[in-house]
Amino acid sequence: MLLLVVQVDDHPAWLDAVQLARGLTDDVHAVLFDASRADELAKQGIKAAHVVEHDVLSDYAPEAYGEALAQLVGELQPSGVLAVGSEKGNEVMAHLAARMRAPFAANCTQISGTGRPWLITRIRGGGMLLEDAEMDAGCGVFTVQPGAGTGAETPSTVDQVDVRRFTPDLRDELARTRVIERTEQEAGVSLATADVVVSGGRGVGSAEGYRVLEELADLLGGAVGCSRVATNNGWRPHSDQVGLTGTKVAPKLYIACGISGATQHWVGCMDAKAILAINTDPDAPMVTRSTYSVIGDLHEVLPAVIAEIRARNASAGTSG
């Protein structure tokens, strides 16, 4: 049984998809859109890699990626195609499945079987539940939930990877959806990778109210997030939003300031190792679900926390 694992982007959970595929068969091939990544595959036990090359594919182009993969699948006839369940991974696999007229299961945590049927467990409801399902497909199309490979055995390495070039026949109109410009991210810790996220909701009260959150995040080496209310009110940009329609985060510590904890926000932060809720309402969902809670006005609590951190840093002889 041949399985293809597609590396759509540089998402760190790529190895999760590889490990899940290796749990089904030893015949796993990688599909790359960047030939420079082939050097890493030997450490992951992948013996063959198909490097997809075309002028249209010089940068991310989901329609063209999907068509190129469909042509490669038609040539190789694999039993299944997997990718990481990132934003780009889900988008490209959806294009692939549509062109193949095949079913698509996103954000799977487990996959077994050989296609008649495939047995899958996948994330549903924004992460609030797991669904066991069967997929009747000769070639299944899947994305793997980041973290699904955690705990799997480290794959054995191979001495050499057989790199094969593949040039699809792509029409010019497939370039209509593609990245045409990139801007440098501002210096600092990103929301998705920060170990500490200080997030604010309606209780912050205004755009100016986030200054104290920014100060705390800076002291802790973290990033500032927000709820959908803050974005809707124009207090913070959408790029700061945590939740089902924003960024899903998994920091070591998530500090929720003045956030009620509606489901759409909770699914964005529930993977945090610990959650500290600061809220005036002791019955707020975020408070009842949190690891720790402080009942009080965030504009009184946070300055006190900041003062204590600065005092401890000063006594320890550290700056910041």
C-alpha positions in Angstrom: 0.0 0.0 0.0 1.5 3.3 -1.1 0.8 6.5 0.8 1.8 10.0 -0.2 2.6 12.6 2.5 2.5 16.1 1.1 4.6 18.9 2.6 2.5 21.9 1.7 4.3 24.3 4.1 6.9 24.3 6.8 4.4 23.5 9.6 6.3 21.8 12.5 3.7 19.0 12.7 4.9 17.6 9.4 6.4 14.7 11.3 3.0 13.8 12.8 1.6 13.1 9.3 4.7 11.0 8.5 4.4 9.0 11.7 0.7 8.3 11.1 1.4 7.2 7.6 4.3 5.0 8.7 2.0 3.3 11.2 -0.1 2.1 8.2 2.7 1.0 5.8 6.4 1.2 5.2 5.8 2.3 1.6 5.5 6.0 2.3 6.6 8.6 -0.3 7.0 12.4 0.3 5.6 15.0 -2.1 7.5 18.3 -2.0 7.0 21.7 -3.6 10.5 22.8 -2.4 13.4 20.5 -3.4 15.6 21.9 -0.6 13.5 20.0 1.9 14.5 16.6 0.5 17.6 16.5 2.6 15.6 16.1 5.8 13.6 13.0 4.6 16.3 10.4 5.3 16.0 11.1 9.0 12.3 10.5 8.8 12.7 7.1 7.1 11.2 8.2 3.8 12.9 6.4 0.9 11.4 8.3 -2.1 10.4 11.9 -2.7 8.5 13.5 -5.6 9.5 17.1 -6.2 6.7 19.0 -8.0 8.1 21.7 -10.3 6.4 24.3 -12.4 6.7 28.1 -12.9 3.2 28.6 -11.5 4.3 26.8 -8.3 7.1 29.3 -7.4 5.0 30.4 -4.4 1.9 29.2 -2.6 -0.9 28.7 -5.1 -3.7 26.4 -3.7 -5.6 25.7 -6.9 -2.4 24.9 -8.8 -1.1 22.8 -5.9 -4.3 20.8 -6.0 -4.2 20.2 -9.7 -0.5 19.2 -9.6 -1.2 16.7 -6.9 -4.2 15.3 -8.8 -2.0 14.6 -11.8 0.7 13.0 -9.6 -1.9 10.8 -7.9 -3.2 9.8 -11.3 0.3 8.7 -12.2 1.2 6.9 -9.0 -2.2 5.5 -8.0 -1.6 5.6 -4.2 -4.0 4.3 -1.6 -4.1 7.6 0.3 -2.7 11.1 0.4 -2.0 12.9 3.7 -0.9 16.3 4.8 -0.7 18.3 8.0 -4.0 19.9 9.1 -2.7 23.4 8.9 -4.6 26.2 7.1 -2.7 25.6 3.9 -2.8 21.8 4.3 -6.5 21.7 4.6 -7.0 24.2 1.7 -4.8 22.2 -0.7 -6.2 18.8 0.2 -9.7 20.2 -0.3 -8.7 21.3 -3.8 -7.1 17.9 -4.4 -10.2 15.9 -3.2 -12.5 18.1 -5.4 -10.4 17.4 -8.5 -10.3 13.7 -7.7 -14.0 13.6 -6.8 -12.9 11.8 -3.7 -14.0 12.2 0.0 -11.8 14.3 2.3 -11.4 13.9 6.0 -9.7 16.8 7.8 -7.9 17.0 11.1 -7.7 13.2 11.7 -6.1 11.9 14.9 -6.2 8.2 13.9 -6.4 6.4 10.5 -6.5 2.7 9.9 -7.7 0.2 7.3 -7.0 0.0 3.6 -9.7 2.1 2.0 -12.6 -0.2 1.9 -13.3 1.3 4.3 -10.8 3.6 5.9 -11.5 3.9 9.7 -10.8 7.4 11.0 -11.1 9.5 14.1 -11.2 13.2 13.5 -11.7 16.5 15.3 -15.1 18.1 14.9 -16.9 21.0 16.4 -13.8 23.2 16.5 -12.0 20.7 18.7 -14.9 20.1 21.1 -15.5 16.5 20.1 -13.9 13.4 18.4 -15.9 11.6 15.7 -15.3 8.0 14.7 -16.2 7.4 11.0 -15.7 5.2 8.0 -14.6 6.4 4.6 -15.3 4.3 1.5 -12.6 5.4 -0.9 -10.0 3.7 -3.0 -7.7 6.7 -2.5 -8.4 8.5 0.7 -7.5 12.2 1.2 -6.7 13.2 4.7 -5.1 15.9 6.9 -3.6 15.0 10.2 -4.3 17.0 13.4 -1.1 18.5 14.7 0.0 16.5 17.7 -1.6 13.3 16.4 1.8 11.6 16.0 3.0 12.5 19.5 4.1 9.4 21.3 4.7 7.4 18.2 8.0 5.6 17.7 10.7 7.6 16.1 10.9 6.4 12.5 14.0 4.5 11.4 16.4 6.4 9.1 17.4 5.5 5.6 20.8 6.0 3.9 19.5 7.7 0.8 16.3 9.3 -0.6 15.3 8.6 -4.2 14.4 12.1 -5.4 12.1 12.1 -8.5 11.1 15.2 -10.4 7.5 15.7 -11.5 6.4 18.5 -13.8 2.6 18.8 -14.1 0.7 20.3 -17.0 -0.9 23.4 -15.5 -3.1 26.0 -17.2 -2.3 29.6 -16.8 -5.6 30.4 -15.1 -4.6 28.2 -12.1 -2.3 31.1 -11.1 -5.2 33.3 -10.3 -5.0 32.3 -6.6 -1.4 32.6 -5.4 0.8 34.6 -3.1 2.0 37.7 -5.0 3.5 39.7 -2.1 5.0 39.0 1.3 5.6 41.5 4.1 8.0 41.0 7.0 6.4 40.2 10.3 7.1 42.7 13.0 9.9 41.8 15.4 8.7 39.9 18.5 7.2 36.6 19.5 4.4 35.3 17.3 1.0 34.5 18.7 1.0 30.9 17.4 4.4 30.0 18.9 4.5 32.0 22.1 5.0 30.2 25.4 2.9 32.8 27.1 -0.2 34.5 25.6 -1.8 37.4 27.4 -5.3 37.8 25.9 -8.0 40.3 26.4 -11.7 40.5 25.8 -14.6 42.8 26.4 -13.5 43.4 29.9 -10.4 45.3 28.7 -12.8 48.1 27.7 -10.9 49.9 24.9 -7.9 49.8 22.6 -5.9 51.8 25.2 -6.7 49.2 27.8 -4.5 46.7 26.0 -1.4 48.6 27.0 -1.2 46.9 30.4 -1.6 43.5 28.6 1.2 44.4 26.2 3.4 45.4 29.2 2.8 42.1 30.9 3.4 40.1 27.7 6.7 41.9 27.2 7.8 41.1 30.7 7.0 37.4 30.3 8.4 37.2 26.7 5.0 36.4 25.4 2.5 37.7 22.8 -0.8 39.6 23.1 -4.0 38.0 21.9 -7.7 38.9 22.0 -11.3 37.7 21.7 -13.6 38.3 18.7 -15.3 41.1 20.6 -12.0 43.0 20.7 -11.6 42.5 16.9 -15.1 43.5 16.1 -14.8 46.6 18.2 -11.6 47.6 16.4 -9.5 47.4 19.5 -7.1 44.8 18.0 -6.3 43.5 14.5 -7.7 40.1 13.4 -4.2 38.7 13.4 -4.4 38.9 17.3 -7.7 37.0 17.6 -7.6 33.6 19.3 -10.5 31.3 18.6 -12.3 29.2 16.0 -12.2 32.1 13.5 -8.8 33.2 14.6 -5.6 31.5 15.7 -5.5 28.3 17.7 -2.8 28.5 20.3 -1.1 26.0 22.7 1.2 28.0 25.0 2.5 26.9 28.3 0.4 29.7 30.0 -2.7 31.4 28.6 -3.7 34.5 30.6 -7.4 35.4 29.8 -8.2 38.9 30.9 -11.8 40.0 30.9 -12.8 37.1 28.5 -16.1 35.4 29.2 -15.0 32.2 27.5 -17.6 31.6 24.7 -17.1 28.2 22.9 -15.6 29.8 19.8 -12.9 31.4 21.9 -12.4 28.4 24.1 -11.5 26.1 21.2 -8.7 28.4 20.3 -7.0 28.3 23.7 -8.1 25.0 25.3 -4.8 23.3 24.3 -2.8 25.6 26.6 -0.9 23.7 29.3 -2.3 26.1 31.9 -4.9 28.8 31.8 -5.2 31.8 34.2 -8.5 33.6 34.1 -8.8 37.2 35.4 -12.5 38.2 35.5 -15.0 40.0 37.7 -17.6 37.2 37.1 -16.8 34.0 39.1 -19.4 32.1 37.0 -17.9 33.1 33.6 -17.1 29.9 31.5 -13.5 30.9 31.2 -13.2 31.1 35.0 -14.9 27.7 35.6 -12.8 26.0 33.0 -9.4 27.6 33.9 -6.5 26.0 35.8 -6.2 29.1 38.0 -8.5 32.1 38.4 -8.4 35.6 40.0 -11.7 37.3 40.6 -11.2 41.0 40.2 -10.8 43.9 37.9 -8.0 43.2 35.4 -7.0 46.9 35.5 -6.3 46.5 39.2 -4.9 42.9 39.1 -2.5 43.3 36.1 -0.6 46.4 37.4 -0.1 44.5 40.7 1.2 41.5 38.9 3.5 43.7 36.8 4.8 45.5 39.9 5.6 42.2 41.6 7.4 40.8 38.5 9.5 44.0 38.3 10.3 43.8 42.0 11.4 40.2 41.8 13.5 40.9 38.7 15.1 43.8 40.4 16.0 41.7 43.5 17.4 39.0 41.3 19.4 41.5 39.4 17.7 41.0 36.0 16.4 43.7 33.7 12.9 44.1 32.2 
